[in-house]
Amino acid sequence: MAWPGVPRPYFNPEQIERALLRLAEANGNAEVASRSLKTDGLTINPTTLRRWRHGKHAERYAIVRSEVLPRLQAQAAEAHADLAAREMAVSAAMVERLSSEVDELQPRDLSTAVRNLDVGAGIHRDKAQLLKGEPTQVVRRSFEEIKRELKARGIVLDGTVIHEETVATPVPELPEGDDEPGRIDA
């Protein structure tokens, strides 16, 4: 809401675009974006940025954000991967120190630090994988579960070959052996 008698400042299209970009880079945080813009010589009130994000320039903000988001995720993934590597290196050094000075040090102090660094490294590794779109867990399912899921989606496995190039080479014939089931000749 404008104050009576106080005109709103005018922002040209380039300034608006720059502000929306900075807002997207700040993950929608108007206060952070406003401070960042101010250091670059452009003063825009956080309230104005919020109004643009949710109203007047909402469509353009959504487009800018969708363009910026992959780059921000890649940067965050890289930062987490770097932190994980650094924490693992420090942890390795602390383990080395613990093993060489085990008689002189309080083991609980170093073991606590090692554990904390290992947990931190694991968190950063998982976060980096998540931001890179890599799997962060292993999900095991039986063939029957997969068949049920496919059937629920309208896909029925009936043994018909759809794409020949995806079929593996035939299994070679096994050598003749004893006819006794379950027995393998060595």
N, CA, C and O of each residue as an XYZ file, in Angstrom:
744
protein
N       0.843     -1.182      0.000
C       0.000      0.000      0.000
C       0.882      1.236      0.000
O       1.776      1.372      0.836
N       0.630      2.131     -0.933
C       1.420      3.365     -1.037
C       0.938      4.374     -0.004
O      -0.244      4.436      0.336
N       1.885      5.157      0.479
C       1.538      6.218      1.421
C       0.929      7.375      0.643
O       1.407      7.711     -0.440
N      -0.117      7.986      1.181
C      -0.742      9.118      0.472
C       0.272     10.239      0.239
O       0.993     10.646      1.151
N       0.309     10.717     -0.975
C       1.190     11.815     -1.327
C       2.621     11.393     -1.619
O       3.425     12.233     -2.023
N       2.975     10.115     -1.432
C       4.332      9.641     -1.707
C       4.266      8.757     -2.952
O       3.679      7.676     -2.920
N       4.863      9.216     -4.040
C       4.795      8.419     -5.268
C       5.649      7.161     -5.154
O       6.697      7.162     -4.508
N       5.192      6.106     -5.783
C       5.976      4.875     -5.828
C       7.143      5.092     -6.782
O       7.018      5.801     -7.780
N       8.279      4.476     -6.465
C       9.421      4.634     -7.375
C       9.142      3.894     -8.689
O       8.406      2.908     -8.725
N       9.746      4.395     -9.749
C       9.598      3.764    -11.055
C      10.815      2.883    -11.308
O      11.953      3.290    -11.078
N      10.554      1.669    -11.785
C      11.632      0.760    -12.148
C      11.460      0.385    -13.608
O      10.383     -0.031    -14.033
N      12.535      0.537    -14.370
C      12.455      0.209    -15.792
C      12.481     -1.319    -15.962
O      12.811     -2.031    -15.014
N      12.141     -1.828    -17.143
C      12.078     -3.274    -17.360
C      13.386     -4.009    -17.049
O      13.348     -5.136    -16.555
N      14.539     -3.395    -17.329
C      15.819     -4.041    -17.028
C      16.023     -4.192    -15.525
O      16.523     -5.217    -15.061
N      15.634     -3.169    -14.767
C      15.768     -3.239    -13.310
C      14.820     -4.293    -12.729
O      15.181     -5.021    -11.804
N      13.619     -4.366    -13.277
C      12.656     -5.366    -12.813
C      13.187     -6.774    -13.099
O      13.117     -7.660    -12.247
N      13.711     -6.960    -14.291
C      14.256     -8.268    -14.660
C      15.428     -8.635    -13.748
O      15.537     -9.774    -13.294
N      16.287     -7.678    -13.488
C      17.435     -7.905    -12.601
C      16.962     -8.265    -11.193
O      17.528     -9.145    -10.544
N      15.918     -7.573    -10.730
C      15.376     -7.844     -9.393
C      14.730     -9.225     -9.328
O      14.896     -9.938     -8.338
N      13.997     -9.608    -10.370
C      13.375    -10.941    -10.386
C      14.433    -12.038    -10.425
O      14.270    -13.083     -9.795
N      15.503    -11.804    -11.155
C      16.599    -12.760    -11.209
C      17.235    -12.906     -9.819
O      17.472    -14.021     -9.355
N      17.503    -11.789     -9.170
C      18.106    -11.822     -7.831
C      17.167    -12.469     -6.832
O      17.612    -13.179     -5.930
N      15.867    -12.232     -6.985
C      14.864    -12.853     -6.121
C      14.865    -14.373     -6.312
O      14.769    -15.125     -5.342
N      14.971    -14.812     -7.549
C      15.028    -16.255     -7.833
C      16.312    -16.854     -7.269
O      16.295    -17.951     -6.710
N      17.418    -16.139     -7.414
C      18.690    -16.621     -6.876
C      18.660    -16.712     -5.356
O      19.376    -17.518     -4.763
N      17.825    -15.879     -4.726
C      17.672    -15.906     -3.265
C      16.561    -16.864     -2.852
O      16.108    -16.846     -1.708
N      16.131    -17.693     -3.783
C      15.084    -18.685     -3.530
C      13.803    -18.044     -3.017
O      13.122    -18.599     -2.153
N      13.480    -16.871     -3.556
C      12.243    -16.190     -3.206
C      12.313    -15.341     -1.949
O      11.313    -14.736     -1.563
N      13.477    -15.282     -1.298
C      13.620    -14.505     -0.071
C      13.811    -13.031     -0.441
O      14.883    -12.626     -0.891
N      12.762    -12.244     -0.246
C      12.766    -10.837     -0.656
C      13.786    -10.005      0.119
O      14.395     -9.094     -0.440
N      13.974    -10.313      1.406
C      14.933     -9.546      2.209
C      16.355     -9.761      1.696
O      17.121     -8.808      1.546
N      16.700    -11.014      1.429
C      18.042    -11.322      0.925
C      18.245    -10.687     -0.448
O      19.295    -10.100     -0.711
N      17.250    -10.801     -1.321
C      17.357    -10.218     -2.659
C      17.491     -8.705     -2.588
O      18.284     -8.119     -3.324
N      16.726     -8.066     -1.710
C      16.785     -6.607     -1.562
C      18.173     -6.158     -1.114
O      18.719     -5.193     -1.648
N      18.746     -6.863     -0.130
C      20.100     -6.510      0.343
C      21.126     -6.709     -0.768
O      22.029     -5.889     -0.938
N      20.991     -7.784     -1.514
C      21.927     -8.067     -2.597
C      21.840     -7.002     -3.692
O      22.859     -6.548     -4.211
N      20.630     -6.618     -4.029
C      20.452     -5.570     -5.038
C      21.027     -4.243     -4.554
O      21.624     -3.496     -5.330
N      20.845     -3.958     -3.272
C      21.343     -2.697     -2.720
C      22.865     -2.619     -2.817
O      23.409     -1.545     -3.073
N      23.565     -3.745     -2.615
C      25.024     -3.725     -2.734
C      25.451     -3.441     -4.174
O      26.563     -2.974     -4.420
N      24.550     -3.728     -5.127
C      24.817     -3.429     -6.539
C      24.293     -2.058     -6.960
O      24.344     -1.703     -8.138
N      23.790     -1.288     -5.991
C      23.343      0.066     -6.291
C      21.887      0.196     -6.703
O      21.488      1.253     -7.192
N      21.079     -0.841     -6.522
C      19.657     -0.778     -6.869
C      18.855     -1.021     -5.600
O      18.899     -2.112     -5.031
N      18.119     -0.001     -5.156
C      17.349     -0.111     -3.928
C      15.894     -0.430     -4.261
O      15.180      0.372     -4.863
N      15.481     -1.627     -3.851
C      14.085     -2.046     -4.017
C      13.658     -2.660     -2.691
O      14.299     -3.581     -2.186
N      12.585     -2.146     -2.143
C      12.051     -2.582     -0.872
C      11.632     -4.059     -0.946
O      11.071     -4.480     -1.958
N      11.893     -4.850      0.099
C      11.469     -6.253      0.102
C       9.968     -6.427     -0.129
O       9.544     -7.401     -0.752
N       9.169     -5.492      0.366
C       7.718     -5.564      0.160
C       7.389     -5.482     -1.329
O       6.508     -6.191     -1.816
N       8.088     -4.630     -2.033
C       7.887     -4.506     -3.483
C       8.258     -5.814     -4.173
O       7.540     -6.281     -5.058
N       9.369     -6.397     -3.771
C       9.792     -7.670     -4.368
C       8.765     -8.769     -4.116
O       8.463     -9.562     -5.008
N       8.229     -8.814     -2.891
C       7.190     -9.812     -2.590
C       5.945     -9.570     -3.441
O       5.345    -10.517     -3.948
N       5.562     -8.318     -3.596
C       4.385     -7.974     -4.413
C       4.616     -8.399     -5.868
O       3.705     -8.917     -6.514
N       5.798     -8.189     -6.369
C       6.114     -8.613     -7.736
C       6.084    -10.134     -7.856
O       5.561    -10.684     -8.825
N       6.657    -10.804     -6.853
C       6.731    -12.270     -6.893
C       5.352    -12.917     -6.875
O       5.125    -13.915     -7.559
N       4.430    -12.358     -6.098
C       3.102    -12.968     -5.948
C       2.024    -12.333     -6.808
O       0.941    -12.902     -6.952
N       2.290    -11.184     -7.375
C       1.233    -10.494     -8.100
C       1.634     -9.988     -9.461
O       1.537    -10.696    -10.463
N       2.086     -8.754     -9.481
C       2.319     -8.022    -10.722
C       3.228     -8.742    -11.716
O       2.958     -8.723    -12.917
N       4.291     -9.372    -11.241
C       5.247    -10.046    -12.130
C       5.370    -11.541    -11.804
O       6.421    -12.142    -12.026
N       4.301    -12.132    -11.281
C       4.345    -13.535    -10.846
C       4.685    -14.486    -11.994
O       5.479    -15.409    -11.817
N       4.098    -14.269    -13.156
C       4.370    -15.158    -14.294
C       5.831    -15.069    -14.722
O       6.482    -16.088    -14.951
N       6.338    -13.848    -14.827
C       7.732    -13.679    -15.240
C       8.677    -14.249    -14.184
O       9.693    -14.858    -14.521
N       8.342    -14.051    -12.898
C       9.167    -14.606    -11.823
C       9.216    -16.126    -11.939
O      10.283    -16.720    -11.786
N       8.081    -16.759    -12.206
C       8.047    -18.224    -12.336
C       8.947    -18.683    -13.477
O       9.636    -19.695    -13.348
N       8.952    -17.967    -14.574
C       9.808    -18.320    -15.714
C      11.280    -18.152    -15.344
O      12.096    -19.040    -15.595
N      11.613    -17.009    -14.747
C      13.011    -16.744    -14.350
C      13.457    -17.800    -13.349
O      14.569    -18.320    -13.447
N      12.605    -18.117    -12.396
C      12.949    -19.116    -11.375
C      13.194    -20.484    -12.015
O      14.133    -21.187    -11.641
N      12.352    -20.859    -12.976
C      12.532    -22.161    -13.627
C      13.827    -22.206    -14.443
O      14.417    -23.272    -14.618
N      14.263    -21.051    -14.938
C      15.526    -20.986    -15.679
C      16.726    -21.003    -14.738
O      17.772    -21.560    -15.070
N      16.575    -20.396    -13.571
C      17.674    -20.248    -12.617
C      17.831    -21.491    -11.741
O      18.943    -21.840    -11.346
N      16.716    -22.155    -11.439
C      16.734    -23.257    -10.484
C      17.736    -24.364    -10.814
O      18.465    -24.785     -9.916
N      17.813    -24.860    -12.054
C      18.795    -25.916    -12.326
C      20.237    -25.477    -12.043
O      21.039    -26.260    -11.533
N      20.554    -24.248    -12.370
C      21.907    -23.736    -12.105
C      22.158    -23.650    -10.604
O      23.238    -24.006    -10.131
N      21.158    -23.177     -9.852
C      21.314    -23.080     -8.402
C      21.454    -24.459     -7.772
O      22.250    -24.648     -6.853
N      20.675    -25.427     -8.271
C      20.783    -26.784     -7.742
C      22.153    -27.381     -8.046
O      22.738    -28.063     -7.204
N      22.661    -27.129     -9.240
C      23.988    -27.642     -9.602
C      25.061    -27.014     -8.711
O      25.982    -27.700     -8.267
N      24.941    -25.714     -8.454
C      25.910    -25.044     -7.583
C      25.827    -25.584     -6.160
O      26.851    -25.818     -5.518
N      24.597    -25.783     -5.668
C      24.422    -26.319     -4.317
C      24.968    -27.738     -4.234
O      25.611    -28.100     -3.249
N      24.717    -28.539     -5.259
C      25.224    -29.918     -5.278
C      26.749    -29.913     -5.235
O      27.358    -30.699     -4.508
N      27.354    -29.037     -6.004
C      28.816    -28.940     -6.031
C      29.347    -28.505     -4.669
O      30.349    -29.038     -4.192
N      28.679    -27.540     -4.043
C      29.111    -27.069     -2.727
C      29.004    -28.188     -1.691
O      29.903    -28.355     -0.867
N      27.903    -28.961     -1.727
C      27.749    -30.070     -0.782
C      28.794    -31.156     -1.031
O      29.347    -31.717     -0.085
N      29.065    -31.451     -2.296
C      30.078    -32.455     -2.620
C      31.450    -31.996     -2.115
O      32.223    -32.798     -1.591
N      31.747    -30.697     -2.278
C      33.014    -30.150     -1.798
C      33.109    -30.247     -0.275
O      34.144    -30.645      0.260
N      32.027    -29.883      0.421
C      32.030    -29.978      1.883
C      32.211    -31.422      2.342
O      32.950    -31.694      3.288
N      31.532    -32.339      1.667
C      31.658    -33.753      2.025
C      33.105    -34.213      1.865
O      33.639    -34.899      2.737
N      33.735    -33.839      0.763
C      35.130    -34.231      0.529
C      36.050    -33.631      1.585
O      36.947    -34.307      2.088
N      35.828    -32.356      1.920
C      36.671    -31.710      2.923
C      36.476    -32.337      4.302
O      37.442    -32.551      5.034
N      35.210    -32.634      4.656
C      34.951    -33.255      5.953
C      35.552    -34.660      6.019
O      36.054    -35.068      7.066
N      35.504    -35.393      4.919
C      36.098    -36.728      4.900
C      37.613    -36.635      5.047
O      38.221    -37.476      5.709
N      38.226    -35.630      4.441
C      39.677    -35.461      4.557
C      40.069    -35.118      5.995
O      41.041    -35.655      6.525
N      39.311    -34.227      6.616
C      39.595    -33.872      8.010
C      39.385    -35.088      8.908
O      40.165    -35.341      9.826
N      38.311    -35.841      8.626
C      38.033    -37.048      9.407
C      39.175    -38.043      9.289
O      39.590    -38.636     10.285
N      39.686    -38.229      8.076
C      40.810    -39.155      7.879
C      42.038    -38.687      8.659
O      42.743    -39.501      9.256
N      42.293    -37.384      8.656
C      43.433    -36.849      9.408
C      43.241    -37.067     10.904
O      44.192    -37.378     11.621
N      42.004    -36.900     11.367
C      41.745    -37.094     12.794
C      41.874    -38.567     13.185
O      42.364    -38.881     14.270
N      41.444    -39.450     12.322
C      41.605    -40.883     12.584
C      43.093    -41.215     12.649
O      43.522    -41.972     13.520
N      43.870    -40.662     11.747
C      45.324    -40.877     11.738
C      45.941    -40.371     13.039
O      46.775    -41.040     13.648
N      45.520    -39.188     13.450
C      46.040    -38.617     14.694
C      45.641    -39.488     15.876
O      46.452    -39.749     16.766
N      44.391    -39.936     15.882
C      43.923    -40.791     16.966
C      44.754    -42.061     17.048
O      45.130    -42.491     18.138
N      45.040    -42.658     15.907
C      45.798    -43.910     15.931
C      47.257    -43.681     16.331
O      47.858    -44.556     16.954
N      47.840    -42.528     15.991
C      49.249    -42.284     16.339
C      49.418    -41.744     17.758
O      50.475    -41.928     18.362
N      48.406    -41.089     18.292
C      48.514    -40.504     19.630
C      47.520    -41.119     20.608
O      47.116    -40.476     21.576
N      47.136    -42.339     20.358
C      46.092    -42.968     21.151
C      46.414    -42.994     22.644
O      45.503    -42.909     23.467
N      47.668    -43.108     23.002
C      48.038    -43.170     24.417
C      47.997    -41.798     25.099
O      47.846    -41.726     26.318
N      48.129    -40.719     24.337
C      48.210    -39.376     24.909
C      46.896    -38.605     24.887
O      46.733    -37.657     25.654
N      45.972    -38.981     24.041
C      44.753    -38.201     23.863
C      43.563    -38.824     24.562
O      43.528    -40.023     24.836
N      42.623    -38.001     24.832
C      41.345    -38.496     25.337
C      40.594    -39.074     24.149
O      40.118    -38.312     23.307
N      40.472    -40.367     24.053
C      39.828    -40.976     22.883
C      38.406    -40.477     22.641
O      37.973    -40.355     21.495
N      37.683    -40.189     23.719
C      36.299    -39.755     23.526
C      36.227    -38.435     22.746
O      35.282    -38.194     21.994
N      37.246    -37.585     22.943
C      37.238    -36.305     22.239
C      37.437    -36.500     20.740
O      36.680    -35.967     19.929
N      38.458    -37.265     20.382
C      38.706    -37.479     18.959
C      37.639    -38.364     18.326
O      37.223    -38.120     17.194
N      37.192    -39.389     19.050
C      36.175    -40.264     18.461
C      34.878    -39.505     18.238
O      34.181    -39.750     17.253
N      34.546    -38.593     19.132
C      33.347    -37.771     18.944
C      33.509    -36.878     17.722
O      32.584    -36.743     16.921
N      34.675    -36.272     17.579
C      34.928    -35.410     16.418
C      34.887    -36.215     15.123
O      34.313    -35.768     14.130
N      35.492    -37.397     15.131
C      35.489    -38.242     13.936
C      34.055    -38.614     13.566
O      33.661    -38.525     12.403
N      33.287    -39.026     14.558
C      31.887    -39.394     14.302
C      31.111    -38.203     13.727
O      30.368    -38.352     12.757
N      31.285    -37.039     14.321
C      30.573    -35.854     13.834
C      30.964    -35.511     12.397
O      30.111    -35.162     11.581
N      32.253    -35.612     12.096
C      32.693    -35.335     10.731
C      32.152    -36.375      9.744
O      31.758    -36.034      8.628
N      32.135    -37.632     10.159
C      31.596    -38.673      9.287
C      30.107    -38.447      9.017
O      29.654    -38.604      7.884
N      29.359    -38.086     10.034
C      27.932    -37.797      9.853
C      27.764    -36.597      8.922
O      26.933    -36.624      8.014
N      28.546    -35.555      9.144
C      28.473    -34.375      8.281
C      28.819    -34.700      6.845
O      28.160    -34.226      5.919
N      29.853    -35.510      6.652
C      30.239    -35.906      5.290
C      29.118    -36.690      4.630
O      28.830    -36.493      3.450
N      28.487    -37.577      5.384
C      27.374    -38.357      4.832
C      26.196    -37.480      4.449
O      25.574    -37.685      3.406
N      25.894    -36.519      5.280
C      24.785    -35.602      4.986
C      25.081    -34.817      3.710
O      24.220    -34.700      2.838
N      26.281    -34.285      3.601
C      26.630    -33.501      2.416
C      26.676    -34.369      1.165
O      26.294    -33.911      0.088
N      27.135    -35.607      1.283
C      27.156    -36.525      0.132
C      25.724    -36.810     -0.328
O      25.432    -36.765     -1.523
N      24.831    -37.105      0.625
C      23.430    -37.362      0.269
C      22.793    -36.138     -0.379
O      22.077    -36.259     -1.374
N      23.053    -34.964      0.183
C      22.472    -33.734     -0.361
C      22.994    -33.479     -1.766
O      22.230    -33.078     -2.644
N      24.276    -33.703     -1.990
C      24.849    -33.516     -3.330
C      24.201    -34.478     -4.313
O      23.862    -34.082     -5.428
N      24.022    -35.750     -3.916
C      23.381    -36.723     -4.806
C      21.952    -36.310     -5.113
O      21.508    -36.396     -6.258
N      21.236    -35.865     -4.100
C      19.849    -35.445     -4.282
C      19.752    -34.284     -5.263
O      18.913    -34.296     -6.164
N      20.604    -33.286     -5.092
C      20.566    -32.114     -5.958
C      21.030    -32.417     -7.380
O      20.648    -31.717     -8.317
N      21.856    -33.459     -7.549
C      22.292    -33.856     -8.891
C      21.293    -34.792     -9.555
O      21.460    -35.161    -10.718
N      20.250    -35.178     -8.816
C      19.264    -36.092     -9.367
C      19.702    -37.538     -9.317
O      19.122    -38.384     -9.999
N      20.713    -37.838     -8.526
C      21.201    -39.203     -8.382
C      20.420    -39.892     -7.266
O      19.903    -39.225     -6.370
N      20.331    -41.204     -7.313
C      19.592    -41.913     -6.256
C      20.281    -41.769     -4.901
O      21.508    -41.766     -4.806
N      19.469    -41.652     -3.866
C      20.006    -41.525     -2.515
C      19.676    -42.746     -1.671
O      20.072    -42.828     -0.508
N      18.952    -43.692     -2.256
C      18.651    -44.924     -1.545
C      18.441    -46.052     -2.548
O      18.192    -45.816     -3.730
N      18.545    -47.257     -2.062
C      18.326    -48.424     -2.903
C      16.977    -49.012     -2.523
O      16.715    -49.284     -1.351
N      16.128    -49.206     -3.513
C      14.814    -49.784     -3.278
C      14.801    -51.162     -3.924
O      15.042    -51.301     -5.123
N      14.523    -52.154     -3.136
C      14.478    -53.523     -3.657
C      13.023    -53.970     -3.708
O      12.282    -53.852     -2.733
N      12.626    -54.499     -4.897
C      11.273    -55.016     -5.058
C      11.344    -56.346     -5.777
O      12.244    -56.592     -6.580
N      10.393    -57.187     -5.480
C      10.350    -58.489     -6.136
C       9.749    -58.326     -7.529
O       9.113    -57.318     -7.839
N       9.966    -59.330     -8.346
C       9.392    -59.325     -9.689
C       7.865    -59.242     -9.612
O       7.237    -58.564    -10.426
N       7.276    -59.925     -8.643
C       5.819    -59.904     -8.489
C       5.324    -58.497     -8.167
O       4.298    -58.071     -8.698
N       6.036    -57.770     -7.305
C       5.648    -56.388     -6.988
C       5.711    -55.511     -8.238
O       4.825    -54.690     -8.476
N       6.750    -55.690     -9.019
C       6.904    -54.899    -10.245
C       5.782    -55.221    -11.218
O       5.209    -54.320    -11.829
N       5.465    -56.512    -11.365
C       4.364    -56.911    -12.258
C       3.042    -56.284    -11.811
O       2.269    -55.811    -12.645
N       2.773    -56.276    -10.485
C       1.534    -55.666     -9.967
C       1.494    -54.175    -10.284
O       0.460    -53.654    -10.701
N       2.630    -53.482    -10.084
C       2.684    -52.046    -10.386
C       2.437    -51.784    -11.864
O       1.689    -50.872    -12.217
N       3.062    -52.581    -12.730
C       2.868    -52.415    -14.170
C       1.414    -52.676    -14.550
O       0.834    -51.935    -15.343
N       0.827    -53.729    -13.983
C      -0.571    -54.057    -14.282
C      -1.487    -52.919    -13.843
O      -2.445    -52.588    -14.541
N      -1.197    -52.321    -12.688
C      -2.001    -51.195    -12.195
C      -1.925    -50.001    -13.147
O      -2.837    -49.175    -13.191
N      -0.845    -49.916    -13.898
C      -0.683    -48.823    -14.875
C      -1.133    -49.234    -16.270
O      -0.949    -48.492    -17.235
N      -1.721    -50.415    -16.370
C      -2.236    -50.860    -17.654
C      -1.224    -51.557    -18.536
O      -1.460    -51.714    -19.733
N      -0.114    -51.975    -17.982
C       0.921    -52.662    -18.757
C       0.914    -54.125    -18.331
O       1.137    -54.440    -17.161
N       0.657    -55.013    -19.281
C       0.597    -56.431    -18.969
C       1.747    -57.137    -19.667
O       1.969    -56.953    -20.863
N       2.468    -57.936    -18.917
C       3.568    -58.703    -19.474
C       3.003    -60.041    -19.947
O       2.539    -60.850    -19.144
N       3.050    -60.261    -21.260
C       2.513    -61.517    -21.792
C       3.557    -62.295    -22.576
O       3.229    -63.294    -23.216
N       4.797    -61.858    -22.536
C       5.854    -62.568    -23.242
C       6.047    -62.119    -24.674
O       6.916    -62.649    -25.366
N       5.264    -61.157    -25.143
C       5.402    -60.664    -26.504
C       6.595    -59.722    -26.585
O       6.757    -58.836    -25.745
N       7.442    -59.924    -27.618
C       8.594    -59.059    -27.816
C       8.127    -57.809    -28.533
O       7.560    -57.884    -29.623
N       8.367    -56.657    -27.917
C       7.947    -55.397    -28.510
C       9.078    -54.797    -29.323
O       8.857    -54.354    -30.450
N      10.274    -54.773    -28.778
C      11.446    -54.228    -29.445
C      12.525    -55.290    -29.444
O      13.111    -55.575    -28.399
N      12.797    -55.875    -30.587
C      13.771    -56.968    -30.652
C      15.154    -56.546    -30.183
O      15.873    -57.342    -29.580
N      15.540    -55.287    -30.457
C      16.895    -54.872    -30.102
C      17.114    -54.829    -28.596
O      18.260    -54.806    -28.146
N      16.036    -54.819    -27.803
C      16.205    -54.779    -26.352
C      16.298    -56.168    -25.739
O      16.568    -56.309    -24.546
N      16.073    -57.193    -26.555
C      16.115    -58.557    -26.047
C      17.564    -59.019    -25.979
O      18.319    -58.863    -26.939
N      17.949    -59.586    -24.843
C      19.315    -60.067    -24.666
C      19.560    -61.278    -25.569
O      18.619    -61.924    -26.030
N      20.816    -61.567    -25.807
C      21.155    -62.731    -26.620
C      20.649    -63.989    -25.930
O      20.597    -64.043    -24.701
N      20.279    -64.992    -26.703
C      19.721    -66.206    -26.092
C      20.728    -66.875    -25.163
O      21.940    -66.792    -25.361
N      20.193    -67.533    -24.152
C      21.028    -68.247    -23.196
C      21.567    -69.498    -23.881
O      20.792    -70.251    -24.470
N      22.872    -69.738    -23.820
C      23.428    -70.926    -24.475
C      22.915    -72.197    -23.807
O      22.551    -72.199    -22.631
N      22.895    -73.266    -24.578
C      22.467    -74.564    -24.052
C      23.449    -75.021    -22.988
O      24.658    -74.829    -23.117
N      22.914    -75.627    -21.937
C      23.761    -76.157    -20.884
C      24.285    -77.523    -21.309
O      23.607    -78.247    -22.037
N      25.470    -77.877    -20.867
C      26.019    -79.189    -21.235
C      25.169    -80.307    -20.650
O      24.543    -80.162    -19.600
N      25.168    -81.422    -21.361
C      24.420    -82.591    -20.896
C      24.994    -83.042    -19.567
O      26.210    -83.067    -19.381
N      24.136    -83.390    -18.670
C      24.595    -83.873    -17.369
C      23.653    -84.928    -16.861
O      22.844    -85.484    -17.604
N      23.770    -85.185    -15.609
C      22.888    -86.157    -14.990
C      21.465    -85.612    -15.029
O      21.280    -84.404    -14.876
N      20.481    -86.432    -15.222
C      19.091    -85.991    -15.305
C      18.479    -85.702    -13.943
O      17.295    -85.381    -13.840
N      19.290    -85.816    -12.905
C      18.780    -85.606    -11.568
C      18.585    -84.103    -11.332
O      19.557    -83.350    -11.391
N      17.318    -83.637    -11.058
C      17.068    -82.212    -10.861
C      17.846    -81.668     -9.645
O      17.986    -82.337     -8.621
N      18.335    -80.452     -9.797
C      19.033    -79.771     -8.702
C      20.475    -80.204     -8.534
O      21.169    -79.699     -7.652
N      20.936    -81.118     -9.353
C      22.305    -81.590     -9.216
C      23.197    -80.954    -10.259
O      22.854    -80.938    -11.441
N      24.316    -80.441     -9.847
C      25.270    -79.841    -10.761
C      26.541    -80.657    -10.715
O      27.117    -80.854     -9.645
N      26.994    -81.145    -11.888
C      28.236    -81.908    -11.931
C      29.413    -80.948    -11.928
O      29.442    -79.977    -12.684
N      30.353    -81.224    -11.093
C      31.534    -80.354    -11.010
C      32.650    -80.866    -11.851
O      33.718    -80.255    -11.897
